[in-house]
Amino acid sequence: MSQGQEGPRICVLGLGNLMRTDDAAGMLALRRLTGDSRFPRDVEVVEGETLGLDLLHDVYGVSHLLVLDAVDTGAAAGTLTRFQGQEVIDLPTSKSVHLLGLSDLIQVLRLMDAPPMEIVLLGVQPESTEWGTVLTAAVEAAQEGLVEAALVQLGDWRAILRDAALGAAGNSVRELVAT
């Protein structure tokens, strides 16, 4: 577990089964995201697929977790959704085959006294999760929006962390000058 690393850590976790058509949306969005020149290289990346609790080692100690996945909200295929904090934990596990694993993962981290983390789940409404290796047209069309939403979220977190670090550095300088 990455306990030796100091300071905030941002991680993007892609979930999905690459053999179940639109269920692969999170994994494929993660791959597009990391291939984008705007993707910050200091952000950790985990291809979580359907691993559930096997991801404990990868996310322990992460301060900001961005999850990309297919999430069935009953909306039109390709609709993007955003859930944050307790909303992620409160999602019915029937909405994604991975939410049970994600919810369990979060609960086990709490039991292990892992540092608190901010969690955002960006999802896309699947049209089909039948066997297949190609996204449906609606979910494929939503991939760019999912990547853009992820970049915005990462940018927001990095700005908040940068401002906090600058504030802490300013406080340290003021303390040194005062002594």
MIVOVO-380896 format. One record per atom (N, C-alpha, C): residue in three letters; x, z negated, y. Coordinates in Angstrom, 2 decimals, decimal comma, always signed. Atoms other than C-alpha are relative to their C-alpha. Example, Ala and Ser with C-alpha at 12.3 -4.5 7.8 and 13.67 -1.06 7.14 Angstrom:
2
(ALA; (+0,89; +0,00; -1,19))
(ALA; (+12,30; -7,80; -4,50))
(ALA; (+0,90; +0,00; +1,20))
(SER; (-0,82; +0,06; -1,19))
(SER; (+13,67; -7,14; -1,06))
(SER; (-0,77; -0,73; +1,09))
END
This chain:
179
(MET; (+0,84; +0,00; -1,17))
(MET; (+0,00; +0,00; +0,00))
(MET; (+0,88; +0,00; +1,23))
(SER; (-0,82; -0,21; -1,19))
(SER; (+1,28; +0,89; +3,42))
(SER; (+0,00; -1,23; +0,91))
(GLN; (+0,03; +1,22; -0,78))
(GLN; (+1,52; -2,72; +4,55))
(GLN; (+1,20; -0,11; +0,92))
(GLY; (-1,20; +0,11; -0,80))
(GLY; (+5,01; -2,26; +5,97))
(GLY; (-0,09; +0,73; +1,32))
(GLN; (+0,12; -0,77; -1,23))
(GLN; (+3,84; +0,13; +8,67))
(GLN; (-0,69; -0,84; +1,06))
(GLU; (+0,55; +0,78; -1,11))
(GLU; (+3,23; -1,58; +12,00))
(GLU; (-0,91; +0,87; +0,86))
(GLY; (+0,83; -0,69; -0,97))
(GLY; (+0,55; -0,66; +14,50))
(GLY; (-1,15; +0,74; -0,62))
(PRO; (+1,19; -0,72; +0,46))
(PRO; (-2,61; +1,42; +14,28))
(PRO; (+0,38; +1,23; -0,82))
(ARG; (-0,18; -1,19; +0,83))
(ARG; (-2,91; +4,13; +11,66))
(ARG; (-1,32; +0,75; -0,06))
(ILE; (+1,18; -0,86; +0,10))
(ILE; (-5,35; +7,02; +11,79))
(ILE; (+0,14; +0,84; -1,27))
(CYS; (+0,00; -0,77; +1,24))
(CYS; (-6,31; +8,70; +8,53))
(CYS; (-1,25; +0,87; -0,07))
(VAL; (+1,14; -0,87; +0,28))
(VAL; (-8,53; +11,66; +7,71))
(VAL; (-0,11; +0,12; -1,52))
(LEU; (+0,28; -0,02; +1,42))
(LEU; (-10,12; +11,51; +4,26))
(LEU; (-1,01; +1,09; -0,29))
(GLY; (+0,91; -1,05; +0,43))
(GLY; (-11,64; +14,62; +2,74))
(GLY; (-0,58; -0,34; -1,36))
(LEU; (+0,66; +0,28; +1,27))
(LEU; (-14,20; +14,08; -0,01))
(LEU; (-0,72; +1,25; -0,48))
(GLY; (+0,77; -1,12; +0,54))
(GLY; (-15,82; +16,57; -2,34))
(GLY; (+0,55; +0,51; -1,31))
(ASN; (-0,34; -0,60; +1,28))
(ASN; (-15,77; +18,39; -5,61))
(ASN; (+0,12; +1,51; +0,22))
(LEU; (-0,27; -1,41; -0,26))
(LEU; (-14,18; +21,82; -5,29))
(LEU; (-0,70; +0,95; -0,98))
(MET; (+0,69; -0,81; +1,01))
(MET; (-16,18; +23,03; -8,31))
(MET; (-1,51; -0,04; +0,16))
(ARG; (+1,45; +0,17; -0,17))
(ARG; (-19,65; +22,19; -6,89))
(ARG; (-0,46; +0,58; +1,34))
(THR; (+0,39; -0,76; -1,20))
(THR; (-20,31; +24,80; -4,13))
(THR; (+0,15; -0,84; +1,27))
(ASP; (-0,06; +0,65; -1,32))
(ASP; (-21,21; +22,96; -0,88))
(ASP; (+0,54; -1,43; -0,05))
(ASP; (-0,59; +1,33; +0,11))
(ASP; (-20,00; +19,61; -2,21))
(ASP; (+1,47; +0,05; +0,40))
(ALA; (-1,42; -0,17; -0,36))
(ALA; (-16,52; +20,99; -1,46))
(ALA; (+0,21; +0,03; +1,52))
(ALA; (-0,11; -0,18; -1,46))
(ALA; (-17,27; +21,13; +2,30))
(ALA; (+1,00; -0,94; +0,66))
(GLY; (-0,93; +0,96; -0,61))
(GLY; (-15,32; +17,97; +3,18))
(GLY; (+1,44; +0,31; -0,32))
(MET; (-1,36; -0,35; +0,41))
(MET; (-12,25; +18,97; +1,21))
(MET; (+0,47; +1,27; +0,70))
(LEU; (-0,38; -1,26; -0,62))
(LEU; (-12,26; +22,50; +2,59))
(LEU; (+0,17; -0,14; +1,51))
(ALA; (-0,15; +0,27; -1,44))
(ALA; (-12,78; +21,25; +6,16))
(ALA; (+1,32; -0,71; +0,27))
(LEU; (-1,28; +0,69; -0,16))
(LEU; (-9,81; +18,91; +5,71))
(LEU; (+1,15; +0,99; -0,04))
(ARG; (-1,07; -1,00; +0,10))
(ARG; (-7,63; +21,83; +4,67))
(ARG; (+0,05; +0,89; +1,24))
(ARG; (+0,02; -0,79; -1,25))
(ARG; (-8,76; +23,89; +7,68))
(ARG; (+0,53; -0,82; +1,16))
(LEU; (-0,43; +0,90; -1,07))
(LEU; (-8,20; +20,91; +9,95))
(LEU; (+1,51; -0,14; +0,03))
(THR; (-1,44; +0,20; +0,04))
(THR; (-4,64; +20,31; +8,80))
(THR; (+0,77; +1,29; +0,24))
(GLY; (-0,62; -1,28; -0,30))
(GLY; (-3,90; +24,01; +9,16))
(GLY; (-0,14; +0,42; +1,46))
(ASP; (+0,24; -0,31; -1,41))
(ASP; (-5,06; +23,99; +12,78))
(ASP; (+1,19; -0,49; +0,83))
(SER; (-1,17; +0,36; -0,82))
(SER; (-2,20; +23,96; +15,33))
(SER; (-0,27; -1,20; +0,90))
(ARG; (+0,34; +1,15; -0,85))
(ARG; (-4,07; +21,29; +17,33))
(ARG; (-0,04; -1,32; -0,77))
(PHE; (+0,06; +1,21; +0,81))
(PHE; (-4,05; +18,82; +14,44))
(PHE; (+1,22; -0,87; +0,27))
(PRO; (-1,14; +0,89; -0,29))
(PRO; (-1,91; +15,79; +15,39))
(PRO; (+0,76; -0,35; -1,28))
(ARG; (-0,82; +0,21; +1,19))
(ARG; (+0,96; +15,45; +12,92))
(ARG; (+0,24; -1,47; -0,33))
(ASP; (-0,17; +1,43; +0,28))
(ASP; (+1,03; +11,64; +13,23))
(ASP; (-1,22; -0,59; -0,71))
(VAL; (+1,22; +0,45; +0,69))
(VAL; (-2,40; +11,42; +11,55))
(VAL; (+0,21; +0,20; -1,51))
(GLU; (-0,11; -0,07; +1,46))
(GLU; (-2,38; +10,65; +7,83))
(GLU; (-1,15; +0,83; -0,57))
(VAL; (+0,99; -0,86; +0,65))
(VAL; (-4,27; +12,98; +5,48))
(VAL; (-0,10; -0,39; -1,48))
(VAL; (+0,21; +0,32; +1,41))
(VAL; (-5,82; +12,11; +2,12))
(VAL; (-1,05; +0,96; -0,57))
(GLU; (+0,95; -0,83; +0,74))
(GLU; (-7,43; +14,66; -0,20))
(GLU; (-0,63; -0,90; -1,06))
(GLY; (+0,63; +1,00; +0,86))
(GLY; (-9,80; +12,13; -1,74))
(GLY; (-0,82; +0,56; -1,13))
(GLU; (+0,84; -0,66; +1,00))
(GLU; (-11,86; +14,59; -3,75))
(GLU; (-1,14; -0,94; -0,41))
(THR; (+1,06; +0,89; +0,49))
(THR; (-14,09; +12,32; -5,91))
(THR; (+0,60; -1,29; -0,56))
(LEU; (-0,78; +1,09; +0,59))
(LEU; (-11,59; +9,50; -6,50))
(LEU; (-0,55; -1,40; +0,21))
(GLY; (+0,62; +1,31; -0,18))
(GLY; (-13,60; +6,54; -5,12))
(GLY; (+1,02; -1,12; +0,17))
(LEU; (-0,86; +1,18; -0,12))
(LEU; (-11,79; +3,24; -5,71))
(LEU; (+1,48; +0,32; -0,21))
(ASP; (-1,40; -0,40; +0,15))
(ASP; (-8,60; +5,09; -6,65))
(ASP; (+0,67; +0,25; +1,35))
(LEU; (-0,54; -0,26; -1,34))
(LEU; (-8,18; +5,63; -2,89))
(LEU; (+0,43; -1,28; +0,72))
(LEU; (-0,36; +1,27; -0,63))
(LEU; (-7,54; +1,91; -2,18))
(LEU; (+1,41; +0,04; +0,60))
(HIS; (-1,40; -0,05; -0,45))
(HIS; (-3,79; +2,44; -1,91))
(HIS; (+0,15; +0,88; +1,24))
(ASP; (-0,13; -0,97; -1,10))
(ASP; (-4,24; +5,38; +0,46))
(ASP; (-0,58; -0,49; +1,32))
(VAL; (+0,67; +0,39; -1,25))
(VAL; (-6,52; +3,68; +2,99))
(VAL; (+0,20; -1,45; +0,39))
(TYR; (-0,26; +1,40; -0,35))
(TYR; (-5,41; +0,05; +2,88))
(TYR; (+0,88; -0,05; +1,25))
(GLY; (-0,78; +0,16; -1,23))
(GLY; (-4,19; -0,91; +6,34))
(GLY; (-0,25; +1,07; +1,05))
(VAL; (+0,35; -1,02; -0,98))
(VAL; (-5,65; +2,15; +8,07))
(VAL; (-0,89; -0,65; +1,06))
(SER; (+0,81; +0,60; -1,07))
(SER; (-7,10; +1,19; +11,46))
(SER; (-1,19; +0,89; +0,38))
(HIS; (+1,05; -0,97; -0,36))
(HIS; (-9,19; +4,36; +12,01))
(HIS; (-0,11; +1,01; -1,14))
(LEU; (+0,22; -0,89; +1,14))
(LEU; (-10,70; +6,30; +9,09))
(LEU; (-1,07; +1,02; +0,33))
(LEU; (+0,93; -1,11; -0,21))
(LEU; (-12,33; +9,69; +9,59))
(LEU; (-0,25; +0,64; -1,36))
(VAL; (+0,38; -0,54; +1,30))
(VAL; (-14,21; +10,88; +6,50))
(VAL; (-0,76; +1,30; +0,21))
(LEU; (+0,69; -1,29; -0,03))
(LEU; (-15,30; +14,50; +5,99))
(LEU; (-0,65; +0,20; -1,36))
(ASP; (+0,71; -0,11; +1,27))
(ASP; (-17,97; +15,13; +3,36))
(ASP; (-1,29; +0,79; +0,18))
(ALA; (+1,35; -0,55; +0,01))
(ALA; (-21,17; +16,91; +2,41))
(ALA; (-0,95; -1,18; -0,12))
(VAL; (+0,94; +1,12; -0,01))
(VAL; (-24,05; +14,53; +3,20))
(VAL; (-1,42; +0,55; +0,10))
(ASP; (+1,38; -0,48; +0,03))
(ASP; (-27,68; +15,22; +2,30))
(ASP; (-0,88; -0,90; +0,87))
(THR; (+0,90; +0,73; -0,90))
(THR; (-29,80; +14,08; +5,25))
(THR; (-1,39; +0,61; +0,01))
(GLY; (+1,28; -0,67; +0,03))
(GLY; (-32,67; +16,41; +4,45))
(GLY; (-0,17; +1,02; +1,11))
(ALA; (+0,03; -0,97; -1,10))
(ALA; (-31,83; +18,62; +7,44))
(ALA; (+0,22; +1,41; -0,54))
(ALA; (-0,28; -1,39; +0,38))
(ALA; (-31,37; +22,37; +7,42))
(ALA; (+1,44; +0,12; -0,47))
(ALA; (-1,35; -0,22; +0,52))
(ALA; (-28,35; +23,55; +5,43))
(ALA; (+0,95; +0,36; +1,13))
(GLY; (-1,01; -0,26; -1,01))
(GLY; (-25,22; +23,53; +7,57))
(GLY; (-0,07; -0,93; +1,20))
(THR; (+0,13; +0,94; -1,12))
(THR; (-26,45; +20,81; +9,96))
(THR; (+1,11; -1,04; -0,07))
(LEU; (-1,07; +0,99; -0,07))
(LEU; (-23,62; +18,54; +11,09))
(LEU; (-0,59; -1,37; +0,37))
(THR; (+0,43; +1,36; -0,29))
(THR; (-24,10; +14,76; +11,16))
(THR; (+1,22; -0,88; +0,25))
(ARG; (-1,07; +0,95; -0,29))
(ARG; (-22,04; +11,83; +12,43))
(ARG; (-0,54; -1,41; -0,21))
(PHE; (+0,35; +1,39; +0,26))
(PHE; (-22,22; +8,26; +11,18))
(PHE; (+1,23; -0,84; +0,34))
(GLN; (-1,10; +0,85; -0,42))
(GLN; (-20,13; +5,39; +12,49))
(GLN; (-0,22; -1,44; -0,44))
(GLY; (+0,03; +1,42; +0,32))
(GLY; (-19,29; +1,86; +11,38))
(GLY; (-1,01; -0,36; -1,06))
(GLN; (+0,99; +0,50; +0,95))
(GLN; (-22,19; +0,08; +9,70))
(GLN; (-0,93; +1,11; -0,48))
(GLU; (+0,84; -1,12; +0,43))
(GLU; (-24,18; +3,34; +9,60))
(GLU; (+0,54; +0,63; -1,28))
(VAL; (-0,61; -0,58; +1,20))
(VAL; (-21,71; +4,61; +6,99))
(VAL; (-0,33; -0,86; -1,21))
(ILE; (+0,25; +0,92; +1,10))
(ILE; (-22,15; +1,53; +4,84))
(ILE; (-1,48; -0,02; -0,36))
(ASP; (+1,45; +0,07; +0,22))
(ASP; (-25,95; +1,59; +5,26))
(ASP; (-0,61; +1,29; -0,54))
(LEU; (+0,55; -1,25; +0,54))
(LEU; (-26,35; +5,22; +4,12))
(LEU; (-0,41; -0,19; -1,45))
(PRO; (+0,40; +0,08; +1,41))
(PRO; (-28,33; +5,45; +0,90))
(PRO; (+1,01; +0,77; -0,85))
(THR; (-1,03; -0,65; +0,83))
(THR; (-25,88; +6,29; -1,89))
(THR; (-0,50; +1,29; -0,62))
(SER; (+0,54; -1,24; +0,55))
(SER; (-28,21; +9,05; -3,06))
(SER; (+0,30; +1,20; +0,90))
(LYS; (-0,23; -1,09; -0,93))
(LYS; (-27,21; +11,10; -0,01))
(LYS; (+1,27; +0,78; -0,32))
(SER; (-1,22; -0,69; +0,39))
(SER; (-23,82; +12,00; -1,48))
(SER; (+0,51; -0,64; -1,28))
(VAL; (-0,57; +0,58; +1,21))
(VAL; (-22,18; +11,59; -4,84))
(VAL; (+1,21; -0,86; +0,33))
(HIS; (-1,21; +0,74; -0,38))
(HIS; (-19,21; +10,12; -2,92))
(HIS; (-0,31; -1,26; +0,79))
(LEU; (+0,29; +1,16; -0,85))
(LEU; (-21,04; +7,58; -0,73))
(LEU; (+0,06; -1,30; -0,78))
(LEU; (-0,13; +1,21; +0,80))
(LEU; (-21,24; +5,09; -3,58))
(LEU; (+1,47; -0,37; -0,09))
(GLY; (-1,43; +0,26; +0,07))
(GLY; (-17,49; +5,40; -4,03))
(GLY; (+0,56; -0,42; +1,35))
(LEU; (-0,48; +0,35; -1,34))
(LEU; (-16,90; +5,24; -0,26))
(LEU; (-0,48; -1,39; +0,38))
(SER; (+0,54; +1,32; -0,30))
(SER; (-19,17; +2,23; +0,17))
(SER; (+0,72; -1,06; -0,82))
(ASP; (-0,74; +0,94; +0,85))
(ASP; (-17,50; +0,49; -2,78))
(ASP; (+1,42; -0,19; +0,51))
(LEU; (-1,37; +0,05; -0,52))
(LEU; (-14,09; +1,33; -1,35))
(LEU; (+0,07; -0,91; +1,23))
(ILE; (+0,04; +0,82; -1,22))
(ILE; (-14,99; -0,24; +2,01))
(ILE; (-0,22; -1,47; -0,34))
(GLN; (+0,28; +1,39; +0,39))
(GLN; (-16,40; -3,35; +0,35))
(GLN; (+1,21; -0,65; -0,68))
(VAL; (-1,18; +0,55; +0,67))
(VAL; (-13,32; -3,82; -1,85))
(VAL; (+1,10; -0,27; +1,01))
(LEU; (-0,99; +0,24; -1,05))
(LEU; (-11,06; -3,46; +1,19))
(LEU; (-0,31; -1,30; +0,74))
(ARG; (+0,39; +1,26; -0,65))
(ARG; (-13,03; -6,27; +2,84))
(ARG; (+0,32; -1,20; -0,88))
(LEU; (-0,31; +1,09; +0,92))
(LEU; (-12,67; -8,44; -0,26))
(LEU; (+1,50; -0,27; -0,09))
(MET; (-1,46; +0,13; +0,05))
(MET; (-8,92; -7,80; -0,18))
(MET; (+0,57; -0,49; +1,34))
(ASP; (-0,44; +0,42; -1,33))
(ASP; (-8,79; -9,04; +3,43))
(ASP; (+0,85; +1,07; +0,69))
(ALA; (-0,69; -1,08; -0,71))
(ALA; (-7,59; -5,63; +4,60))
(ALA; (-0,34; -0,11; +1,48))
(PRO; (+0,31; +0,02; -1,43))
(PRO; (-7,33; -5,34; +8,36))
(PRO; (-1,27; +0,81; +0,27))
(PRO; (+1,22; -0,76; -0,30))
(PRO; (-10,59; -4,15; +9,95))
(PRO; (+0,33; +1,44; +0,38))
(MET; (-0,21; -1,40; -0,36))
(MET; (-10,97; -0,43; +10,39))
(MET; (-1,26; +0,56; +0,65))
(GLU; (+1,11; -0,75; -0,57))
(GLU; (-13,12; +1,84; +12,49))
(GLU; (-0,22; +1,20; -0,90))
(ILE; (+0,32; -1,09; +0,93))
(ILE; (-14,92; +4,36; +10,29))
(ILE; (-1,00; +0,94; +0,63))
(VAL; (+0,94; -1,05; -0,40))
(VAL; (-16,55; +7,64; +11,23))
(VAL; (-0,10; +0,98; -1,16))
(LEU; (+0,26; -1,00; +1,02))
(LEU; (-18,15; +9,96; +8,68))
(LEU; (-0,61; +1,21; +0,68))
(LEU; (+0,55; -1,27; -0,47))
(LEU; (-18,64; +13,56; +9,70))
(LEU; (-0,47; +0,76; -1,23))
(GLY; (+0,56; -0,66; +1,17))
(GLY; (-20,95; +15,32; +7,29))
(GLY; (-0,65; +1,31; +0,34))
(VAL; (+0,72; -1,26; -0,13))
(VAL; (-22,51; +18,68; +6,73))
(VAL; (-1,07; +0,03; -1,10))
(GLN; (+1,11; -0,09; +0,94))
(GLN; (-25,89; +19,23; +5,06))
(GLN; (+0,27; +1,11; -1,01))
(PRO; (-0,20; -1,05; +1,00))
(PRO; (-25,33; +21,06; +1,76))
(PRO; (-1,28; +0,77; -0,28))
(GLU; (+1,13; -0,79; +0,47))
(GLU; (-27,57; +23,85; +0,59))
(GLU; (-0,08; -0,06; -1,52))
(SER; (-0,06; +0,02; +1,46))
(SER; (-26,41; +23,77; -3,02))
(SER; (+1,21; -0,82; -0,44))
(THR; (-1,14; +0,70; +0,62))
(THR; (-24,24; +21,50; -5,15))
(THR; (+0,09; +0,39; -1,48))
(GLU; (-0,10; -0,54; +1,35))
(GLU; (-24,57; +23,61; -8,27))
(GLU; (+1,45; +0,40; -0,27))
(TRP; (-1,35; -0,44; +0,35))
(TRP; (-21,46; +24,76; -10,15))
(TRP; (+0,33; +1,28; +0,76))
(GLY; (-0,46; -1,18; -0,72))
(GLY; (-19,49; +27,26; -8,10))
(GLY; (+1,16; -0,37; +0,91))
(THR; (-1,19; +0,27; -0,79))
(THR; (-16,37; +27,61; -6,02))
(THR; (-0,03; +0,61; +1,39))
(VAL; (+0,14; -0,62; -1,32))
(VAL; (-17,72; +29,31; -2,89))
(VAL; (-1,11; -0,73; +0,75))
(LEU; (+1,02; +0,63; -0,83))
(LEU; (-19,58; +27,59; -0,04))
(LEU; (-1,15; +0,97; +0,26))
(THR; (+1,11; -0,85; -0,41))
(THR; (-23,05; +28,89; +0,79))
(THR; (+0,26; +0,47; +1,43))
(ALA; (-0,22; -0,58; -1,33))
(ALA; (-23,26; +30,98; +3,97))
(ALA; (-0,23; -1,02; +1,12))
(ALA; (+0,32; +0,97; -1,05))
(ALA; (-24,85; +28,17; +6,02))
(ALA; (+1,09; -1,06; +0,13))
(VAL; (-1,04; +1,04; -0,04))
(VAL; (-22,21; +25,59; +5,09))
(VAL; (+1,33; +0,61; +0,41))
(GLU; (-1,22; -0,69; -0,44))
(GLU; (-19,38; +28,09; +5,52))
(GLU; (-0,03; +0,17; +1,52))
(ALA; (+0,13; -0,19; -1,44))
(ALA; (-20,69; +28,83; +9,02))
(ALA; (+0,18; -1,32; +0,76))
(ALA; (-0,12; +1,31; -0,65))
(ALA; (-20,68; +25,08; +9,80))
(ALA; (+1,42; -0,56; -0,05))
(GLN; (-1,35; +0,54; +0,17))
(GLN; (-17,04; +24,57; +8,79))
(GLN; (+0,78; -0,10; +1,32))
(GLU; (-0,73; +0,03; -1,27))
(GLU; (-15,63; +25,44; +12,21))
(GLU; (-0,50; -1,14; +0,89))
(GLY; (+0,56; +1,11; -0,77))
(GLY; (-18,00; +22,98; +13,89))
(GLY; (+0,46; -1,35; -0,53))
(LEU; (-0,47; +1,24; +0,62))
(LEU; (-16,96; +20,28; +11,43))
(LEU; (+1,45; -0,26; +0,38))
(VAL; (-1,41; +0,13; -0,40))
(VAL; (-13,29; +20,91; +12,18))
(VAL; (+0,11; -0,38; +1,47))
(GLU; (-0,02; +0,32; -1,44))
(GLU; (-13,94; +20,86; +15,94))
(GLU; (-0,42; -1,45; +0,25))
(ALA; (+0,46; +1,38; -0,15))
(ALA; (-15,87; +17,58; +15,65))
(ALA; (+1,09; -0,97; -0,44))
(ALA; (-1,10; +0,85; +0,47))
(ALA; (-12,96; +16,10; +13,68))
(ALA; (+1,12; -0,05; +1,04))
(LEU; (-1,05; -0,02; -1,03))
(LEU; (-10,46; +17,20; +16,34))
(LEU; (-0,40; -0,82; +1,22))
(VAL; (+0,48; +0,80; -1,13))
(VAL; (-12,60; +15,64; +19,07))
(VAL; (+0,12; -1,49; -0,33))
(GLN; (-0,07; +1,41; +0,39))
(GLN; (-12,85; +12,35; +17,14))
(GLN; (+1,45; -0,48; -0,02))
(LEU; (-1,42; +0,38; +0,05))
(LEU; (-9,10; +12,28; +16,50))
(LEU; (+0,58; -0,11; +1,41))
(GLY; (-0,48; +0,04; -1,39))
(GLY; (-8,41; +13,05; +20,17))
(GLY; (-0,49; -1,25; +0,71))
(ASP; (+0,56; +1,22; -0,62))
(ASP; (-10,71; +10,22; +21,27))
(ASP; (+0,76; -1,23; -0,48))
(TRP; (-0,72; +1,16; +0,53))
(TRP; (-9,03; +7,72; +18,95))
(TRP; (+1,43; -0,07; +0,51))
(ARG; (-1,40; -0,01; -0,45))
(ARG; (-5,53; +8,80; +19,92))
(ARG; (+0,09; -0,39; +1,47))
(ALA; (+0,00; +0,36; -1,43))
(ALA; (-6,40; +8,48; +23,64))
(ALA; (-0,22; -1,50; +0,17))
(ILE; (+0,27; +1,44; -0,06))
(ILE; (-7,82; +4,98; +23,11))
(ILE; (+1,24; -0,79; -0,42))
(LEU; (-1,19; +0,70; +0,48))
(LEU; (-4,75; +3,91; +21,13))
(LEU; (+1,16; +0,15; +0,97))
(ARG; (-1,06; -0,22; -0,99))
(ARG; (-2,38; +5,46; +23,68))
(ARG; (-0,22; -0,88; +1,22))
(ASP; (+0,31; +0,85; -1,16))
(ASP; (-4,15; +3,68; +26,55))
(ASP; (+0,25; -1,47; -0,31))
(ALA; (-0,23; +1,39; +0,39))
(ALA; (-4,03; +0,40; +24,64))
(ALA; (+1,50; -0,30; -0,06))
(ALA; (-1,45; +0,20; +0,09))
(ALA; (-0,31; +0,84; +23,96))
(ALA; (+0,62; -0,04; +1,40))
(LEU; (-0,52; +0,00; -1,37))
(LEU; (+0,36; +1,66; +27,63))
(LEU; (-0,36; -1,30; +0,70))
(GLY; (+0,42; +1,27; -0,59))
(GLY; (-1,63; -1,40; +28,68))
(GLY; (+0,84; -1,15; -0,52))
(ALA; (-0,82; +1,06; +0,58))
(ALA; (+0,32; -3,61; +26,27))
(ALA; (+1,42; +0,07; +0,53))
(ALA; (-1,35; -0,14; -0,55))
(ALA; (+3,62; -2,18; +27,50))
(ALA; (+0,04; -0,46; +1,44))
(GLY; (+0,08; +0,44; -1,39))
(GLY; (+2,55; -2,77; +31,10))
(GLY; (-0,05; -1,51; +0,11))
(ASN; (+0,08; +1,46; +0,02))
(ASN; (+1,67; -6,37; +30,28))
(ASN; (+1,36; -0,62; -0,30))
(SER; (-1,32; +0,51; +0,36))
(SER; (+5,10; -6,88; +28,66))
(SER; (+0,96; +0,10; +1,18))
(VAL; (-0,87; -0,19; -1,17))
(VAL; (+6,86; -5,48; +31,74))
(VAL; (-0,35; -1,02; +1,06))
(ARG; (+0,42; +0,97; -1,02))
(ARG; (+4,79; -7,69; +34,04))
(ARG; (+0,47; -1,41; -0,40))
(GLU; (-0,45; +1,32; +0,44))
(GLU; (+5,64; -10,73; +31,89))
(GLU; (+1,51; -0,16; +0,21))
(LEU; (-1,45; +0,07; -0,20))
(LEU; (+9,37; -9,90; +32,02))
(LEU; (+0,34; -0,16; +1,48))
(VAL; (-0,26; +0,08; -1,44))
(VAL; (+9,28; -9,43; +35,79))
(VAL; (-0,37; -1,38; +0,52))
(ALA; (+0,45; +1,30; -0,47))
(ALA; (+7,42; -12,72; +36,24))
(ALA; (+0,95; -1,12; -0,40))
(THR; (-0,91; +1,08; +0,44))
(THR; (+10,09; -14,72; +34,37))
(THR; (+1,34; +0,01; +0,66))
END
